[in-house]
């Protein structure tokens, strides 16, 4: 095991023993918030320390077996035991490394997904609709709830823009790598000569921030306009000014919501999306300032990002960030998105582990 990781584990064991002692003190027990925080830290550390104790015991066993290798009569038995111990040790080290990885607090949260047509006109809007259905089906597989926050429909089908909220534990962690550019290659129905067209959509995934963690938005920083829902973009045509447009003056973020008949509900939806956008922008800034990943796997939702290419003629889908190509485009569009999410999650963890072992902890 890397010396820096070994030193980290020893310091965590010291902290574990310190908390263990603190949790017996009346002063700590009477402070509910402090008790909750320490208990949570203690529980997390206990998993790491349990593995570390097993690893140390294995180290001792391996040392003892190495001594027995010198005895010719039991050398074969000792070699077999050594093989099994080393195999178990390797598994433990992998588990310890994963437990040491820094947790993303947003992974357990629900999320917003913004899907926008980019280049390609009507074909791009049609593809935006297919991406929406892909995420909807994926959410169904996980028994997550899907709410449409706002939608701007295209006359030829699909969406110019659609914002959905996926409510469910772990939704953000599973879907966070979807942010970025999604490119489609296929022959449009309107193409008479059978030429393949390329269109693009952008996807932005933003964590839903719990009310207790939300930062207050200064009302003076907001410009709020009302207008009537009408035409493509609303589920109905209103005769009242129920649609809401909120502009966050400092950042220039503009959010519209017109899917509800109630102005109050549209405003609440718009504010929740605005809060998520501002928070996501702050996360992106931190990510740019200090990134532990060799490759940029977390997209920004900008057109310049290129996550994937969906090639319909060959039933092929390629994730360019990890050079992964699979010929199961039809299955992915039916919601079997884990075919792509699992490999990129594994790459992300591998990058973090590499960074962990290379740095002084």
NUKOLMAR-162876 format. One record per residue (C-alpha): residue number from 1; residue in three letters; x, y, z. Coordinates in nm, 2 decimals, decimal comma. Layout:
<dofis>
+-----+-----+--------+--------+--------+
!   n ! res !     xx !     yy !     zz !
+-----+-----+--------+--------+--------+
! NUM ! ala !      X !      Y !      Z !
...
+-----+-----+--------+--------+--------+
</dofis>
This chain:
<dofis>
+-----+-----+--------+--------+--------+
!   n ! res !     xx !     yy !     zz !
+-----+-----+--------+--------+--------+
!   1 ! unk !   0,00 !   0,00 !   0,00 !
!   2 ! unk !   0,12 !   0,35 !  -0,08 !
!   3 ! unk !   0,29 !   0,52 !   0,22 !
!   4 ! unk !   0,08 !   0,83 !   0,19 !
!   5 ! unk !  -0,24 !   0,63 !   0,20 !
!   6 ! unk !  -0,10 !   0,43 !   0,49 !
!   7 ! unk !  -0,02 !   0,75 !   0,68 !
!   8 ! unk !  -0,37 !   0,88 !   0,61 !
!   9 ! unk !  -0,52 !   0,56 !   0,75 !
!  10 ! unk !  -0,32 !   0,59 !   1,07 !
!  11 ! unk !  -0,44 !   0,95 !   1,12 !
!  12 ! unk !  -0,80 !   0,84 !   1,05 !
!  13 ! unk !  -0,76 !   0,57 !   1,32 !
!  14 ! unk !  -0,65 !   0,83 !   1,57 !
!  15 ! unk !  -0,95 !   1,05 !   1,48 !
!  16 ! unk !  -1,18 !   0,74 !   1,51 !
!  17 ! unk !  -1,05 !   0,67 !   1,86 !
!  18 ! unk !  -1,08 !   1,04 !   1,95 !
!  19 ! unk !  -1,45 !   1,05 !   1,84 !
!  20 ! unk !  -1,52 !   0,72 !   2,02 !
!  21 ! unk !  -1,40 !   0,89 !   2,34 !
!  22 ! unk !  -1,60 !   1,21 !   2,27 !
!  23 ! unk !  -1,92 !   1,02 !   2,22 !
!  24 ! unk !  -1,91 !   0,90 !   2,58 !
!  25 ! unk !  -1,90 !   1,26 !   2,72 !
!  26 ! unk !  -2,22 !   1,42 !   2,86 !
!  27 ! unk !  -2,13 !   1,75 !   2,71 !
!  28 ! unk !  -2,13 !   1,60 !   2,36 !
!  29 ! unk !  -2,44 !   1,39 !   2,41 !
!  30 ! unk !  -2,65 !   1,69 !   2,52 !
!  31 ! unk !  -2,55 !   1,89 !   2,21 !
!  32 ! unk !  -2,79 !   1,73 !   1,95 !
!  33 ! unk !  -2,63 !   1,89 !   1,64 !
!  34 ! unk !  -2,27 !   1,81 !   1,75 !
!  35 ! unk !  -2,38 !   1,45 !   1,84 !
!  36 ! unk !  -2,54 !   1,40 !   1,50 !
!  37 ! unk !  -2,23 !   1,53 !   1,32 !
!  38 ! unk !  -1,99 !   1,32 !   1,52 !
!  39 ! unk !  -2,20 !   1,01 !   1,49 !
!  40 ! unk !  -2,21 !   1,04 !   1,12 !
!  41 ! unk !  -1,83 !   1,09 !   1,10 !
!  42 ! unk !  -1,78 !   0,79 !   1,34 !
!  43 ! unk !  -2,00 !   0,57 !   1,12 !
!  44 ! unk !  -1,81 !   0,65 !   0,80 !
!  45 ! unk !  -1,47 !   0,61 !   0,97 !
!  46 ! unk !  -1,58 !   0,28 !   1,13 !
!  47 ! unk !  -1,61 !   0,12 !   0,78 !
!  48 ! unk !  -1,26 !   0,23 !   0,68 !
!  49 ! unk !  -1,10 !   0,14 !   1,02 !
!  50 ! unk !  -1,27 !  -0,21 !   1,01 !
!  51 ! unk !  -1,10 !  -0,28 !   0,67 !
!  52 ! unk !  -0,77 !  -0,13 !   0,79 !
!  53 ! unk !  -0,76 !  -0,36 !   1,10 !
!  54 ! unk !  -0,83 !  -0,66 !   0,87 !
!  55 ! unk !  -0,55 !  -0,54 !   0,64 !
!  56 ! unk !  -0,30 !  -0,51 !   0,93 !
!  57 ! unk !  -0,39 !  -0,86 !   1,05 !
!  58 ! unk !  -0,33 !  -0,99 !   0,70 !
!  59 ! unk !   0,01 !  -0,82 !   0,69 !
!  60 ! unk !   0,10 !  -1,01 !   1,01 !
!  61 ! unk !  -0,03 !  -1,34 !   0,86 !
!  62 ! unk !   0,18 !  -1,28 !   0,54 !
!  63 ! unk !   0,49 !  -1,21 !   0,75 !
!  64 ! unk !   0,44 !  -1,54 !   0,94 !
!  65 ! unk !   0,38 !  -1,74 !   0,63 !
!  66 ! unk !   0,69 !  -1,59 !   0,47 !
!  67 ! unk !   0,89 !  -1,74 !   0,75 !
!  68 ! unk !   0,74 !  -2,08 !   0,70 !
!  69 ! unk !   0,85 !  -2,08 !   0,33 !
!  70 ! unk !   1,20 !  -2,16 !   0,45 !
!  71 ! unk !   1,07 !  -2,50 !   0,59 !
!  72 ! unk !   1,09 !  -2,74 !   0,29 !
!  73 ! unk !   0,84 !  -2,99 !   0,44 !
!  74 ! unk !   0,55 !  -2,73 !   0,45 !
!  75 ! unk !   0,67 !  -2,51 !   0,17 !
!  76 ! unk !   0,38 !  -2,61 !  -0,07 !
!  77 ! unk !   0,11 !  -2,54 !   0,20 !
!  78 ! unk !   0,28 !  -2,21 !   0,29 !
!  79 ! unk !   0,29 !  -2,10 !  -0,08 !
!  80 ! unk !  -0,08 !  -2,18 !  -0,12 !
!  81 ! unk !  -0,17 !  -1,98 !   0,20 !
!  82 ! unk !   0,04 !  -1,69 !   0,08 !
!  83 ! unk !  -0,14 !  -1,68 !  -0,25 !
!  84 ! unk !  -0,48 !  -1,67 !  -0,08 !
!  85 ! unk !  -0,37 !  -1,40 !   0,17 !
!  86 ! unk !  -0,22 !  -1,18 !  -0,10 !
!  87 ! unk !  -0,55 !  -1,22 !  -0,30 !
!  88 ! unk !  -0,75 !  -1,11 !   0,00 !
!  89 ! unk !  -0,52 !  -0,83 !   0,07 !
!  90 ! unk !  -0,55 !  -0,69 !  -0,28 !
!  91 ! unk !  -0,93 !  -0,69 !  -0,25 !
!  92 ! unk !  -0,91 !  -0,51 !   0,09 !
!  93 ! unk !  -0,68 !  -0,25 !  -0,05 !
!  94 ! unk !  -0,92 !  -0,18 !  -0,34 !
!  95 ! unk !  -1,21 !  -0,15 !  -0,09 !
!  96 ! unk !  -1,01 !   0,08 !   0,14 !
!  97 ! unk !  -0,91 !   0,30 !  -0,16 !
!  98 ! unk !  -1,28 !   0,34 !  -0,26 !
!  99 ! unk !  -1,38 !   0,42 !   0,09 !
! 100 ! unk !  -1,12 !   0,69 !   0,10 !
! 101 ! unk !  -1,25 !   0,86 !  -0,21 !
! 102 ! unk !  -1,40 !   1,20 !  -0,13 !
! 103 ! unk !  -1,78 !   1,19 !  -0,14 !
! 104 ! unk !  -1,98 !   1,43 !  -0,36 !
! 105 ! unk !  -2,25 !   1,56 !  -0,12 !
! 106 ! unk !  -2,48 !   1,63 !  -0,43 !
! 107 ! unk !  -2,47 !   1,26 !  -0,54 !
! 108 ! unk !  -2,76 !   1,17 !  -0,31 !
! 109 ! unk !  -2,98 !   1,46 !  -0,43 !
! 110 ! unk !  -3,25 !   1,48 !  -0,68 !
! 111 ! unk !  -3,17 !   1,68 !  -1,00 !
! 112 ! unk !  -3,30 !   1,90 !  -1,27 !
! 113 ! unk !  -3,22 !   1,81 !  -1,64 !
! 114 ! unk !  -3,23 !   2,08 !  -1,90 !
! 115 ! unk !  -3,24 !   1,95 !  -2,26 !
! 116 ! unk !  -3,20 !   2,21 !  -2,54 !
! 117 ! unk !  -3,19 !   2,18 !  -2,91 !
! 118 ! unk !  -2,87 !   2,33 !  -3,05 !
! 119 ! unk !  -2,77 !   2,29 !  -3,41 !
! 120 ! unk !  -2,98 !   2,11 !  -3,67 !
! 121 ! unk !  -3,31 !   2,29 !  -3,66 !
! 122 ! unk !  -3,62 !   2,06 !  -3,65 !
! 123 ! unk !  -3,41 !   1,75 !  -3,64 !
! 124 ! unk !  -3,23 !   1,88 !  -3,32 !
! 125 ! unk !  -3,57 !   1,94 !  -3,16 !
! 126 ! unk !  -3,69 !   1,59 !  -3,24 !
! 127 ! unk !  -3,37 !   1,44 !  -3,09 !
! 128 ! unk !  -3,43 !   1,66 !  -2,78 !
! 129 ! unk !  -3,76 !   1,48 !  -2,74 !
! 130 ! unk !  -3,59 !   1,14 !  -2,77 !
! 131 ! unk !  -3,34 !   1,23 !  -2,51 !
! 132 ! unk !  -3,62 !   1,34 !  -2,28 !
! 133 ! unk !  -3,79 !   1,00 !  -2,33 !
! 134 ! unk !  -3,46 !   0,82 !  -2,26 !
! 135 ! unk !  -3,42 !   1,00 !  -1,93 !
! 136 ! unk !  -3,79 !   0,94 !  -1,84 !
! 137 ! unk !  -3,76 !   0,57 !  -1,90 !
! 138 ! unk !  -3,43 !   0,56 !  -1,70 !
! 139 ! unk !  -3,61 !   0,73 !  -1,41 !
! 140 ! unk !  -3,89 !   0,47 !  -1,44 !
! 141 ! unk !  -3,64 !   0,19 !  -1,40 !
! 142 ! unk !  -3,52 !   0,34 !  -1,08 !
! 143 ! unk !  -3,87 !   0,43 !  -0,96 !
! 144 ! unk !  -3,79 !   0,80 !  -0,95 !
! 145 ! unk !  -4,05 !   1,07 !  -1,00 !
! 146 ! unk !  -4,04 !   1,29 !  -1,31 !
! 147 ! unk !  -4,20 !   1,64 !  -1,32 !
! 148 ! unk !  -4,19 !   1,87 !  -1,62 !
! 149 ! unk !  -4,09 !   2,21 !  -1,50 !
! 150 ! unk !  -4,11 !   2,40 !  -1,83 !
! 151 ! unk !  -4,13 !   2,31 !  -2,19 !
! 152 ! unk !  -4,10 !   2,48 !  -2,53 !
! 153 ! unk !  -4,24 !   2,26 !  -2,80 !
! 154 ! unk !  -4,13 !   2,25 !  -3,16 !
! 155 ! unk !  -4,38 !   2,27 !  -3,44 !
! 156 ! unk !  -4,23 !   1,96 !  -3,61 !
! 157 ! unk !  -4,22 !   1,75 !  -3,29 !
! 158 ! unk !  -3,99 !   1,73 !  -2,99 !
! 159 ! unk !  -3,87 !   2,03 !  -2,79 !
! 160 ! unk !  -3,68 !   2,34 !  -2,84 !
! 161 ! unk !  -3,62 !   2,32 !  -2,46 !
! 162 ! unk !  -3,75 !   2,11 !  -2,18 !
! 163 ! unk !  -3,66 !   2,12 !  -1,81 !
! 164 ! unk !  -3,75 !   1,82 !  -1,59 !
! 165 ! unk !  -3,71 !   1,75 !  -1,23 !
! 166 ! unk !  -3,61 !   1,39 !  -1,13 !
! 167 ! unk !  -3,69 !   1,32 !  -0,77 !
! 168 ! unk !  -3,52 !   1,02 !  -0,61 !
! 169 ! unk !  -3,23 !   0,93 !  -0,39 !
! 170 ! unk !  -2,90 !   0,91 !  -0,59 !
! 171 ! unk !  -3,05 !   1,06 !  -0,91 !
! 172 ! unk !  -2,79 !   1,34 !  -0,94 !
! 173 ! unk !  -2,50 !   1,10 !  -0,88 !
! 174 ! unk !  -2,62 !   0,86 !  -1,15 !
! 175 ! unk !  -2,70 !   1,14 !  -1,41 !
! 176 ! unk !  -2,43 !   1,40 !  -1,34 !
! 177 ! unk !  -2,21 !   1,28 !  -1,63 !
! 178 ! unk !  -2,49 !   1,35 !  -1,88 !
! 179 ! unk !  -2,41 !   1,72 !  -1,89 !
! 180 ! unk !  -2,27 !   1,83 !  -2,22 !
! 181 ! unk !  -2,32 !   1,80 !  -2,59 !
! 182 ! unk !  -2,51 !   1,51 !  -2,75 !
! 183 ! unk !  -2,47 !   1,46 !  -3,12 !
! 184 ! unk !  -2,71 !   1,26 !  -3,34 !
! 185 ! unk !  -2,62 !   1,12 !  -3,69 !
! 186 ! unk !  -2,91 !   0,99 !  -3,90 !
! 187 ! unk !  -3,12 !   1,03 !  -4,21 !
! 188 ! unk !  -3,41 !   1,26 !  -4,14 !
! 189 ! unk !  -3,76 !   1,16 !  -4,26 !
! 190 ! unk !  -3,76 !   1,47 !  -4,48 !
! 191 ! unk !  -3,44 !   1,38 !  -4,65 !
! 192 ! unk !  -3,52 !   1,25 !  -5,00 !
! 193 ! unk !  -3,17 !   1,15 !  -5,11 !
! 194 ! unk !  -3,09 !   0,94 !  -4,79 !
! 195 ! unk !  -2,81 !   1,17 !  -4,67 !
! 196 ! unk !  -2,70 !   1,15 !  -4,31 !
! 197 ! unk !  -2,75 !   1,47 !  -4,12 !
! 198 ! unk !  -2,57 !   1,57 !  -3,79 !
! 199 ! unk !  -2,76 !   1,76 !  -3,52 !
! 200 ! unk !  -2,68 !   1,84 !  -3,16 !
! 201 ! unk !  -2,85 !   1,90 !  -2,83 !
! 202 ! unk !  -2,71 !   2,01 !  -2,50 !
! 203 ! unk !  -2,79 !   1,86 !  -2,16 !
! 204 ! unk !  -2,73 !   2,03 !  -1,83 !
! 205 ! unk !  -2,78 !   1,83 !  -1,50 !
! 206 ! unk !  -2,81 !   2,03 !  -1,18 !
! 207 ! unk !  -2,86 !   1,91 !  -0,82 !
! 208 ! unk !  -3,18 !   2,00 !  -0,65 !
! 209 ! unk !  -3,06 !   2,18 !  -0,34 !
! 210 ! unk !  -3,26 !   2,10 !  -0,02 !
! 211 ! unk !  -3,44 !   2,40 !   0,14 !
! 212 ! unk !  -3,21 !   2,37 !   0,45 !
! 213 ! unk !  -2,90 !   2,41 !   0,23 !
! 214 ! unk !  -3,02 !   2,68 !  -0,01 !
! 215 ! unk !  -2,85 !   3,02 !  -0,01 !
! 216 ! unk !  -3,09 !   3,31 !  -0,01 !
! 217 ! unk !  -3,12 !   3,50 !  -0,34 !
! 218 ! unk !  -3,14 !   3,87 !  -0,28 !
! 219 ! unk !  -3,49 !   3,98 !  -0,42 !
! 220 ! unk !  -3,33 !   4,30 !  -0,54 !
! 221 ! unk !  -3,11 !   4,09 !  -0,77 !
! 222 ! unk !  -3,42 !   3,96 !  -0,95 !
! 223 ! unk !  -3,62 !   4,11 !  -1,24 !
! 224 ! unk !  -3,96 !   3,93 !  -1,25 !
! 225 ! unk !  -4,19 !   3,96 !  -1,56 !
! 226 ! unk !  -4,53 !   3,81 !  -1,62 !
! 227 ! unk !  -4,69 !   3,72 !  -1,95 !
! 228 ! unk !  -4,95 !   3,49 !  -2,10 !
! 229 ! unk !  -4,88 !   3,13 !  -2,18 !
! 230 ! unk !  -4,95 !   3,07 !  -2,55 !
! 231 ! unk !  -4,88 !   2,85 !  -2,84 !
! 232 ! unk !  -4,61 !   2,58 !  -2,84 !
! 233 ! unk !  -4,44 !   2,59 !  -2,51 !
! 234 ! unk !  -4,74 !   2,57 !  -2,27 !
! 235 ! unk !  -4,97 !   2,27 !  -2,21 !
! 236 ! unk !  -5,26 !   2,51 !  -2,26 !
! 237 ! unk !  -5,33 !   2,86 !  -2,37 !
! 238 ! unk !  -5,40 !   3,10 !  -2,08 !
! 239 ! unk !  -5,61 !   3,41 !  -2,07 !
! 240 ! unk !  -5,43 !   3,54 !  -1,76 !
! 241 ! unk !  -5,07 !   3,65 !  -1,71 !
! 242 ! unk !  -4,97 !   3,33 !  -1,52 !
! 243 ! unk !  -4,64 !   3,27 !  -1,70 !
! 244 ! unk !  -4,32 !   3,39 !  -1,52 !
! 245 ! unk !  -3,99 !   3,51 !  -1,65 !
! 246 ! unk !  -3,72 !   3,57 !  -1,38 !
! 247 ! unk !  -3,39 !   3,73 !  -1,46 !
! 248 ! unk !  -3,10 !   3,71 !  -1,21 !
! 249 ! unk !  -2,93 !   4,04 !  -1,28 !
! 250 ! unk !  -2,58 !   3,96 !  -1,14 !
! 251 ! unk !  -2,54 !   3,65 !  -1,35 !
! 252 ! unk !  -2,77 !   3,72 !  -1,64 !
! 253 ! unk !  -2,95 !   3,38 !  -1,59 !
! 254 ! unk !  -3,31 !   3,39 !  -1,73 !
! 255 ! unk !  -3,57 !   3,13 !  -1,63 !
! 256 ! unk !  -3,92 !   3,10 !  -1,78 !
! 257 ! unk !  -4,20 !   2,89 !  -1,65 !
! 258 ! unk !  -4,54 !   2,87 !  -1,80 !
! 259 ! unk !  -4,65 !   2,51 !  -1,76 !
! 260 ! unk !  -4,88 !   2,58 !  -1,46 !
! 261 ! unk !  -5,21 !   2,77 !  -1,46 !
! 262 ! unk !  -5,10 !   2,93 !  -1,13 !
! 263 ! unk !  -4,86 !   3,23 !  -1,14 !
! 264 ! unk !  -4,75 !   3,14 !  -0,78 !
! 265 ! unk !  -4,66 !   2,78 !  -0,89 !
! 266 ! unk !  -4,48 !   2,90 !  -1,20 !
! 267 ! unk !  -4,28 !   3,15 !  -0,98 !
! 268 ! unk !  -4,19 !   2,87 !  -0,73 !
! 269 ! unk !  -4,07 !   2,65 !  -1,02 !
! 270 ! unk !  -3,87 !   2,92 !  -1,18 !
! 271 ! unk !  -3,70 !   3,01 !  -0,85 !
! 272 ! unk !  -3,60 !   2,65 !  -0,78 !
! 273 ! unk !  -3,45 !   2,62 !  -1,13 !
! 274 ! unk !  -3,27 !   2,95 !  -1,09 !
! 275 ! unk !  -3,12 !   2,84 !  -0,76 !
! 276 ! unk !  -3,00 !   2,52 !  -0,91 !
! 277 ! unk !  -2,84 !   2,71 !  -1,21 !
! 278 ! unk !  -2,65 !   2,95 !  -0,98 !
! 279 ! unk !  -2,53 !   2,66 !  -0,76 !
! 280 ! unk !  -2,43 !   2,46 !  -1,06 !
! 281 ! unk !  -2,23 !   2,76 !  -1,19 !
! 282 ! unk !  -2,05 !   2,79 !  -0,86 !
! 283 ! unk !  -1,97 !   2,41 !  -0,87 !
! 284 ! unk !  -1,83 !   2,45 !  -1,22 !
! 285 ! unk !  -1,61 !   2,73 !  -1,11 !
! 286 ! unk !  -1,47 !   2,53 !  -0,82 !
! 287 ! unk !  -1,42 !   2,23 !  -1,06 !
! 288 ! unk !  -1,21 !   2,44 !  -1,30 !
! 289 ! unk !  -1,00 !   2,58 !  -1,02 !
! 290 ! unk !  -0,93 !   2,25 !  -0,86 !
! 291 ! unk !  -0,99 !   1,93 !  -1,05 !
! 292 ! unk !  -0,86 !   1,59 !  -0,94 !
! 293 ! unk !  -0,95 !   1,43 !  -1,27 !
! 294 ! unk !  -0,71 !   1,38 !  -1,56 !
! 295 ! unk !  -1,00 !   1,39 !  -1,81 !
! 296 ! unk !  -1,29 !   1,62 !  -1,78 !
! 297 ! unk !  -1,57 !   1,38 !  -1,74 !
! 298 ! unk !  -1,82 !   1,62 !  -1,58 !
! 299 ! unk !  -1,96 !   1,83 !  -1,86 !
! 300 ! unk !  -2,09 !   2,19 !  -1,83 !
! 301 ! unk !  -2,39 !   2,17 !  -2,05 !
! 302 ! unk !  -2,23 !   2,40 !  -2,30 !
! 303 ! unk !  -2,23 !   2,34 !  -2,68 !
! 304 ! unk !  -1,85 !   2,31 !  -2,68 !
! 305 ! unk !  -1,87 !   1,99 !  -2,48 !
! 306 ! unk !  -1,90 !   1,67 !  -2,68 !
! 307 ! unk !  -2,01 !   1,38 !  -2,47 !
! 308 ! unk !  -2,16 !   1,14 !  -2,71 !
! 309 ! unk !  -2,25 !   1,06 !  -3,07 !
! 310 ! unk !  -2,57 !   0,87 !  -3,14 !
! 311 ! unk !  -2,53 !   0,70 !  -3,48 !
! 312 ! unk !  -2,87 !   0,56 !  -3,59 !
! 313 ! unk !  -2,77 !   0,38 !  -3,92 !
! 314 ! unk !  -2,52 !   0,17 !  -3,73 !
! 315 ! unk !  -2,71 !   0,14 !  -3,40 !
! 316 ! unk !  -2,39 !   0,28 !  -3,25 !
! 317 ! unk !  -2,33 !   0,51 !  -2,95 !
! 318 ! unk !  -1,99 !   0,65 !  -2,86 !
! 319 ! unk !  -1,89 !   0,83 !  -2,54 !
! 320 ! unk !  -1,59 !   1,04 !  -2,65 !
! 321 ! unk !  -1,47 !   1,12 !  -2,30 !
! 322 ! unk !  -1,37 !   0,76 !  -2,23 !
! 323 ! unk !  -1,35 !   0,63 !  -2,59 !
! 324 ! unk !  -1,63 !   0,38 !  -2,54 !
! 325 ! unk !  -1,83 !   0,25 !  -2,83 !
! 326 ! unk !  -2,13 !   0,01 !  -2,80 !
! 327 ! unk !  -2,37 !  -0,11 !  -3,07 !
! 328 ! unk !  -2,68 !  -0,09 !  -2,85 !
! 329 ! unk !  -2,82 !   0,25 !  -2,93 !
! 330 ! unk !  -3,18 !   0,12 !  -2,94 !
! 331 ! unk !  -3,15 !  -0,02 !  -2,59 !
! 332 ! unk !  -2,99 !   0,30 !  -2,45 !
! 333 ! unk !  -3,28 !   0,51 !  -2,59 !
! 334 ! unk !  -3,52 !   0,27 !  -2,42 !
! 335 ! unk !  -3,37 !   0,38 !  -2,09 !
! 336 ! unk !  -3,09 !   0,12 !  -2,04 !
! 337 ! unk !  -2,85 !   0,41 !  -1,97 !
! 338 ! unk !  -2,64 !   0,22 !  -1,72 !
! 339 ! unk !  -2,47 !   0,07 !  -2,02 !
! 340 ! unk !  -2,29 !   0,41 !  -2,05 !
! 341 ! unk !  -2,32 !   0,54 !  -1,69 !
! 342 ! unk !  -2,14 !   0,24 !  -1,53 !
! 343 ! unk !  -1,83 !   0,26 !  -1,74 !
! 344 ! unk !  -1,78 !   0,64 !  -1,70 !
! 345 ! unk !  -1,85 !   0,61 !  -1,33 !
! 346 ! unk !  -1,57 !   0,35 !  -1,31 !
! 347 ! unk !  -1,34 !   0,57 !  -1,50 !
! 348 ! unk !  -1,42 !   0,86 !  -1,27 !
! 349 ! unk !  -1,33 !   0,65 !  -0,97 !
! 350 ! unk !  -1,02 !   0,52 !  -1,13 !
! 351 ! unk !  -0,90 !   0,87 !  -1,20 !
! 352 ! unk !  -0,97 !   0,98 !  -0,84 !
! 353 ! unk !  -0,79 !   0,67 !  -0,71 !
! 354 ! unk !  -0,49 !   0,75 !  -0,92 !
! 355 ! unk !  -0,49 !   1,11 !  -0,80 !
! 356 ! unk !  -0,53 !   0,98 !  -0,44 !
! 357 ! unk !  -0,22 !   0,75 !  -0,46 !
! 358 ! unk !  -0,01 !   1,01 !  -0,63 !
! 359 ! unk !  -0,07 !   1,29 !  -0,38 !
! 360 ! unk !   0,03 !   1,34 !  -0,03 !
! 361 ! unk !  -0,28 !   1,29 !   0,18 !
+-----+-----+--------+--------+--------+
</dofis>
